[in-house]
Amino acid sequence: MSITSQLHAIKSALPEQVTLVAVSKTKPVSDLMEAYNAGQRIFGENKIQEMCDKYEQMPKDIQWHMIGHVQRNKVKYMAPFVSLIHGVDNFKLLKEINKQAKANNRTIPCLLQIKIAEETSKFGMTIDEAKAILQSEDFAALQHIKITGVMGMATFTDNTTQVENEFKTLKQAFSQLESLQPENDAFKTISMGMSGDYKLAITCGSTMIRVGSSIFGERNYNA
């Protein structure tokens, strides 16, 4: 199937409240443009330099989501245009995003990445760490970021019960953090679910899925 037909097949089956992020990392601009021409406007990248290169080459009505682990010293490169940063896993990173957003005279939406997987390779903060941030005076002083929800990555396993439990843990984290900030109307996003598990994620409460290979095909990291 073509990128266009894959994309239409996925989008046509999505509930209305679920946003699709087309994960385009390692894929050429020509592939992204096929998805763009099929109506997709939200793309996710996991490397800032690659995202910046594609931003320069592609239409400016695209929303670029940074879905990978973020190094603080590279935030400045995406600060002028990034639409949402998914992987915010510590306060120092939030502080740097705020600094660079201020320098660009904008407010940058962010998701708090909660560690729900057992794998040590996965990044993220605990629910208690997230609560501590949201309740701190230091956080209240950040005027150029907006926390719009949470993100999590499940364990890479065939054990669907484990994955389901991890997704439910993220949904519970979202609910707990939402109750701490009743004035934050923007706190609506639960970003969880990828090509292999997004249908399960949606049944567990996901409002944003990050799908790559099911749209663009398998990636060749050696290319």
C-alpha positions, 0 to 999 in steps of 0.5 A: 500500500502507498503512504497515502492509502496507509494514512487514509486507512489509519485516519478513517478508523480513528475516534474523533478525539484522537490526534495522529502524529505521523512519525517521519524520522529517517524518511525523505522529504518526498515521503513526507510530502506524499503524506502532506498532500494526503492531508497530514499536517502533524509530523513527529521527529526524534532528532532536532537537526533532522526536524530543522532540515525538514522544516526549512524544506517543507510547507509552513502550515505543518505542526512539528512535534519533537517526540525524542529525547531532548538535549538541552543544548539543542533546544534553541534550534527548534524553539522558533517553530516547534509546535509540541515537545513530547519528551520533557523528562526533567525540570532543567529541560523545562527551564531551558525550553522556557528560556529559548521560547522567551528569546523567540517571543513565544510560548511552547507547549510541552508534555511531561514524559512519565516513565511507565515502561520497565526498560531502563533505556526508556526516559521519563520522570515518576508521577511524584516527580511530575507532581513536585514540578507542577506544585513548585514555585520555580515552575510557576515562574516559567511564563513561556511554556505550557504543559498540555498533557503527558507522554509515555512509552510502553515496554517493547514486548508481546505481553499485551497485558503488561502494555495495557497496564502501563497505558492505564498507569499513564492515564492515571498519572494524567488524571492525578496531574490534571487535578493539581492544576484546575486552571490549566484548560490546555491540559488535555493530551495523553500521548501514547501508542505507536504503530504496534499498540496504538489501538490498545492505547486508544482503548486505554484513553490515549488522545494522541498516537505516534505512528510511523512504520504503519504509514511510511513503512519500515525504517532503514537506519543505515540509509 
